Amino acid sequence: MLARRERGLNRDARAAVLRVAGQRNASAPTQSSLECMILGMLGGRTSEQWVAQYSTSHQHPINRACHTFGIPTILVSLAVFVAAIFIHPLWKYAAVLFVIGWILQFVGHIFEGKPPEFFHDWRFLFVGVRWWLAKISGRA
């Protein structure tokens, strides 16, 4: 299990998570219920902390390359699935793109020697997109 520091649960974030759970901490700054709910869903971590943890499982160059191509392939497949609602033959292309994208993800993790992060926490399914955006903009 990760230490509390590594999970990013500083005093303020922990206080917010406790408030979401119905516990009060008088020393913590007050936040709106929406902010508390979001922090609770994010496990008390910032987006940057999620991306940093995701990056630790994506160090091998082949894994990084597979994810660099696989993540946008999956995203494009989802857009094509939506378009297939109106243009029915497109679903076949969407399905092929979706499968190719996921194959790239798992091939990358074979080289990495670590399972995908979403095996441990489903929220990492969404962190991958954020990591990809950070990577193409030179921040990951």
Phi and psi restraints in degrees (value plus and minus 20) as a CYANA .aco file:
   2 LEU   PHI     -92.4   -52.4
   2 LEU   PSI     124.9   164.9
   3 ALA   PHI     -86.7   -46.7
   3 ALA   PSI     135.3   175.3
   4 ARG   PHI     -75.6   -35.6
   4 ARG   PSI     -60.3   -20.3
   5 ARG   PHI     -80.4   -40.4
   5 ARG   PSI     -62.6   -22.6
   6 GLU   PHI     -89.0   -49.0
   6 GLU   PSI     -48.0    -8.0
   7 ARG   PHI     -98.9   -58.9
   7 ARG   PSI     -28.6    11.4
   8 GLY   PHI      62.4   102.4
   8 GLY   PSI       0.6    40.6
   9 LEU   PHI    -109.9   -69.9
   9 LEU   PSI      58.8    98.8
  10 ASN   PHI     -94.4   -54.4
  10 ASN   PSI     157.0   197.0
  11 ARG   PHI     -78.1   -38.1
  11 ARG   PSI     -66.4   -26.4
  12 ASP   PHI     -86.1   -46.1
  12 ASP   PSI     -63.1   -23.1
  13 ALA   PHI     -86.1   -46.1
  13 ALA   PSI     -61.7   -21.7
  14 ARG   PHI     -81.8   -41.8
  14 ARG   PSI     -60.3   -20.3
  15 ALA   PHI     -81.8   -41.8
  15 ALA   PSI     -59.8   -19.8
  16 ALA   PHI     -85.7   -45.7
  16 ALA   PSI     -61.8   -21.8
  17 VAL   PHI     -84.1   -44.1
  17 VAL   PSI     -61.4   -21.4
  18 LEU   PHI     -82.8   -42.8
  18 LEU   PSI     -58.5   -18.5
  19 ARG   PHI     -84.5   -44.5
  19 ARG   PSI     -58.9   -18.9
  20 VAL   PHI     -81.4   -41.4
  20 VAL   PSI     -56.4   -16.4
  21 ALA   PHI     -98.7   -58.7
  21 ALA   PSI     -21.7    18.3
  22 GLY   PHI      75.7   115.7
  22 GLY   PSI     -14.2    25.8
  23 GLN   PHI    -120.3   -80.3
  23 GLN   PSI     124.9   164.9
  24 ARG   PHI    -128.6   -88.6
  24 ARG   PSI     121.8   161.8
  25 ASN   PHI    -149.1  -109.1
  25 ASN   PSI      88.7   128.7
  26 ALA   PHI     -85.2   -45.2
  26 ALA   PSI     -45.6    -5.6
  27 SER   PHI    -101.6   -61.6
  27 SER   PSI     -31.2     8.8
  28 ALA   PHI    -102.5   -62.5
  28 ALA   PSI     125.7   165.7
  29 PRO   PHI     -86.5   -46.5
  29 PRO   PSI     130.0   170.0
  30 THR   PHI    -100.5   -60.5
  30 THR   PSI     124.7   164.7
  31 GLN   PHI    -156.9  -116.9
  31 GLN   PSI     139.5   179.5
  32 SER   PHI     -88.5   -48.5
  32 SER   PSI     138.6   178.6
  33 SER   PHI     -83.8   -43.8
  33 SER   PSI     -50.4   -10.4
  34 LEU   PHI     -85.5   -45.5
  34 LEU   PSI     -63.3   -23.3
  35 GLU   PHI     -82.2   -42.2
  35 GLU   PSI     -61.8   -21.8
  36 CYS   PHI     -83.2   -43.2
  36 CYS   PSI     -62.8   -22.8
  37 MET   PHI     -83.2   -43.2
  37 MET   PSI     -64.1   -24.1
  38 ILE   PHI     -84.3   -44.3
  38 ILE   PSI     -65.8   -25.8
  39 LEU   PHI     -80.9   -40.9
  39 LEU   PSI     -58.0   -18.0
  40 GLY   PHI     -84.0   -44.0
  40 GLY   PSI     -61.9   -21.9
  41 MET   PHI     -87.9   -47.9
  41 MET   PSI     -51.7   -11.7
  42 LEU   PHI    -106.7   -66.7
  42 LEU   PSI     -15.3    24.7
  43 GLY   PHI      47.7    87.7
  43 GLY   PSI       5.4    45.4
  44 GLY   PHI      55.1    95.1
  44 GLY   PSI      -6.2    33.8
  45 ARG   PHI    -129.6   -89.6
  45 ARG   PSI     130.1   170.1
  46 THR   PHI    -100.1   -60.1
  46 THR   PSI     145.4   185.4
  47 SER   PHI     -79.3   -39.3
  47 SER   PSI     -59.0   -19.0
  48 GLU   PHI     -84.7   -44.7
  48 GLU   PSI     -56.3   -16.3
  49 GLN   PHI     -88.5   -48.5
  49 GLN   PSI     -58.1   -18.1
  50 TRP   PHI     -81.9   -41.9
  50 TRP   PSI     -66.8   -26.8
  51 VAL   PHI     -84.0   -44.0
  51 VAL   PSI     -59.8   -19.8
  52 ALA   PHI     -81.9   -41.9
  52 ALA   PSI     -62.7   -22.7
  53 GLN   PHI     -87.0   -47.0
  53 GLN   PSI     -61.2   -21.2
  54 TYR   PHI     -78.9   -38.9
  54 TYR   PSI     -61.4   -21.4
  55 SER   PHI     -82.4   -42.4
  55 SER   PSI     -51.6   -11.6
  56 THR   PHI     -85.0   -45.0
  56 THR   PSI     -44.2    -4.2
  57 SER   PHI    -116.6   -76.6
  57 SER   PSI     -10.6    29.4
  58 HIS   PHI    -156.5  -116.5
  58 HIS   PSI      41.9    81.9
  59 GLN   PHI    -120.2   -80.2
  59 GLN   PSI     -51.4   -11.4
  60 HIS   PHI     -86.4   -46.4
  60 HIS   PSI     113.8   153.8
  61 PRO   PHI     -77.7   -37.7
  61 PRO   PSI     -56.2   -16.2
  62 ILE   PHI     -90.6   -50.6
  62 ILE   PSI     -59.6   -19.6
  63 ASN   PHI     -82.3   -42.3
  63 ASN   PSI     -64.3   -24.3
  64 ARG   PHI     -82.1   -42.1
  64 ARG   PSI     -60.6   -20.6
  65 ALA   PHI     -86.5   -46.5
  65 ALA   PSI     -63.5   -23.5
  66 CYS   PHI     -80.6   -40.6
  66 CYS   PSI     -61.5   -21.5
  67 HIS   PHI     -91.3   -51.3
  67 HIS   PSI     -54.7   -14.7
  68 THR   PHI     -81.5   -41.5
  68 THR   PSI     -53.9   -13.9
  69 PHE   PHI    -115.1   -75.1
  69 PHE   PSI     -53.9   -13.9
  70 GLY   PHI     -90.2   -50.2
  70 GLY   PSI     -61.5   -21.5
  71 ILE   PHI     -82.5   -42.5
  71 ILE   PSI     -69.9   -29.9
  72 PRO   PHI     -86.4   -46.4
  72 PRO   PSI     -48.6    -8.6
  73 THR   PHI     -83.2   -43.2
  73 THR   PSI     -62.8   -22.8
  74 ILE   PHI     -84.9   -44.9
  74 ILE   PSI     -62.5   -22.5
  75 LEU   PHI     -82.9   -42.9
  75 LEU   PSI     -62.4   -22.4
  76 VAL   PHI     -83.6   -43.6
  76 VAL   PSI     -59.7   -19.7
  77 SER   PHI     -81.1   -41.1
  77 SER   PSI     -57.7   -17.7
  78 LEU   PHI     -85.5   -45.5
  78 LEU   PSI     -59.8   -19.8
  79 ALA   PHI     -85.4   -45.4
  79 ALA   PSI     -59.2   -19.2
  80 VAL   PHI     -88.1   -48.1
  80 VAL   PSI     -55.8   -15.8
  81 PHE   PHI     -79.6   -39.6
  81 PHE   PSI     -61.2   -21.2
  82 VAL   PHI     -84.8   -44.8
  82 VAL   PSI     -63.4   -23.4
  83 ALA   PHI     -83.8   -43.8
  83 ALA   PSI     -49.6    -9.6
  84 ALA   PHI     -85.6   -45.6
  84 ALA   PSI     -36.9     3.1
  85 ILE   PHI     -81.7   -41.7
  85 ILE   PSI     -55.4   -15.4
  86 PHE   PHI    -119.2   -79.2
  86 PHE   PSI     -50.6   -10.6
  87 ILE   PHI    -142.5  -102.5
  87 ILE   PSI      70.1   110.1
  88 HIS   PHI     -76.1   -36.1
  88 HIS   PSI     -57.4   -17.4
  89 PRO   PHI     -85.1   -45.1
  89 PRO   PSI     -33.8     6.2
  90 LEU   PHI     -89.1   -49.1
  90 LEU   PSI     -38.5     1.5
  91 TRP   PHI     -80.5   -40.5
  91 TRP   PSI     -51.7   -11.7
  92 LYS   PHI     -84.3   -44.3
  92 LYS   PSI     -63.4   -23.4
  93 TYR   PHI     -86.3   -46.3
  93 TYR   PSI     -59.5   -19.5
  94 ALA   PHI     -82.2   -42.2
  94 ALA   PSI     -63.4   -23.4
  95 ALA   PHI     -84.3   -44.3
  95 ALA   PSI     -61.9   -21.9
  96 VAL   PHI     -83.9   -43.9
  96 VAL   PSI     -65.6   -25.6
  97 LEU   PHI     -81.0   -41.0
  97 LEU   PSI     -62.1   -22.1
  98 PHE   PHI     -80.9   -40.9
  98 PHE   PSI     -67.4   -27.4
  99 VAL   PHI     -85.5   -45.5
  99 VAL   PSI     -62.8   -22.8
 100 ILE   PHI     -81.1   -41.1
 100 ILE   PSI     -63.8   -23.8
 101 GLY   PHI     -79.0   -39.0
 101 GLY   PSI     -64.7   -24.7
 102 TRP   PHI     -91.6   -51.6
 102 TRP   PSI     -53.8   -13.8
 103 ILE   PHI     -80.6   -40.6
 103 ILE   PSI     -64.5   -24.5
 104 LEU   PHI     -78.9   -38.9
 104 LEU   PSI     -61.2   -21.2
 105 GLN   PHI     -79.2   -39.2
 105 GLN   PSI     -69.3   -29.3
 106 PHE   PHI     -93.3   -53.3
 106 PHE   PSI     -54.2   -14.2
 107 VAL   PHI     -81.5   -41.5
 107 VAL   PSI     -62.6   -22.6
 108 GLY   PHI     -78.7   -38.7
 108 GLY   PSI     -60.8   -20.8
 109 HIS   PHI     -93.6   -53.6
 109 HIS   PSI     -41.7    -1.7
 110 ILE   PHI     -84.7   -44.7
 110 ILE   PSI     -65.1   -25.1
 111 PHE   PHI     -86.9   -46.9
 111 PHE   PSI     -57.2   -17.2
 112 GLU   PHI     -88.2   -48.2
 112 GLU   PSI     -52.8   -12.8
 113 GLY   PHI      58.9    98.9
 113 GLY   PSI      -3.9    36.1
 114 LYS   PHI    -151.8  -111.8
 114 LYS   PSI     127.2   167.2
 115 PRO   PHI     -92.4   -52.4
 115 PRO   PSI     138.7   178.7
 116 PRO   PHI     -78.8   -38.8
 116 PRO   PSI     125.0   165.0
 117 GLU   PHI     -79.1   -39.1
 117 GLU   PSI     -52.6   -12.6
 118 PHE   PHI     -88.9   -48.9
 118 PHE   PSI     -31.5     8.5
 119 PHE   PHI     -86.1   -46.1
 119 PHE   PSI     -48.3    -8.3
 120 HIS   PHI    -113.8   -73.8
 120 HIS   PSI     -52.3   -12.3
 121 ASP   PHI    -172.0  -132.0
 121 ASP   PSI      95.1   135.1
 122 TRP   PHI     -78.1   -38.1
 122 TRP   PSI     -43.9    -3.9
 123 ARG   PHI     -84.6   -44.6
 123 ARG   PSI     -39.2     0.8
 124 PHE   PHI     -88.6   -48.6
 124 PHE   PSI     -34.8     5.2
 125 LEU   PHI     -79.4   -39.4
 125 LEU   PSI     -52.8   -12.8
 126 PHE   PHI    -111.1   -71.1
 126 PHE   PSI     -42.6    -2.6
 127 VAL   PHI     -90.0   -50.0
 127 VAL   PSI     -51.3   -11.3
 128 GLY   PHI     -76.2   -36.2
 128 GLY   PSI     -60.7   -20.7
 129 VAL   PHI     -85.6   -45.6
 129 VAL   PSI     -62.6   -22.6
 130 ARG   PHI     -84.0   -44.0
 130 ARG   PSI     -59.9   -19.9
 131 TRP   PHI     -81.9   -41.9
 131 TRP   PSI     -64.2   -24.2
 132 TRP   PHI     -81.6   -41.6
 132 TRP   PSI     -63.8   -23.8
 133 LEU   PHI     -81.9   -41.9
 133 LEU   PSI     -61.0   -21.0
 134 ALA   PHI     -86.3   -46.3
 134 ALA   PSI     -57.7   -17.7
 135 LYS   PHI     -86.6   -46.6
 135 LYS   PSI     -66.6   -26.6
 136 ILE   PHI     -91.4   -51.4
 136 ILE   PSI     -39.9     0.1
 137 SER   PHI    -114.9   -74.9
 137 SER   PSI     -14.9    25.1
 138 GLY   PHI      62.4   102.4
 138 GLY   PSI      -3.0    37.0
 139 ARG   PHI    -125.2   -85.2
 139 ARG   PSI     -21.0    19.0
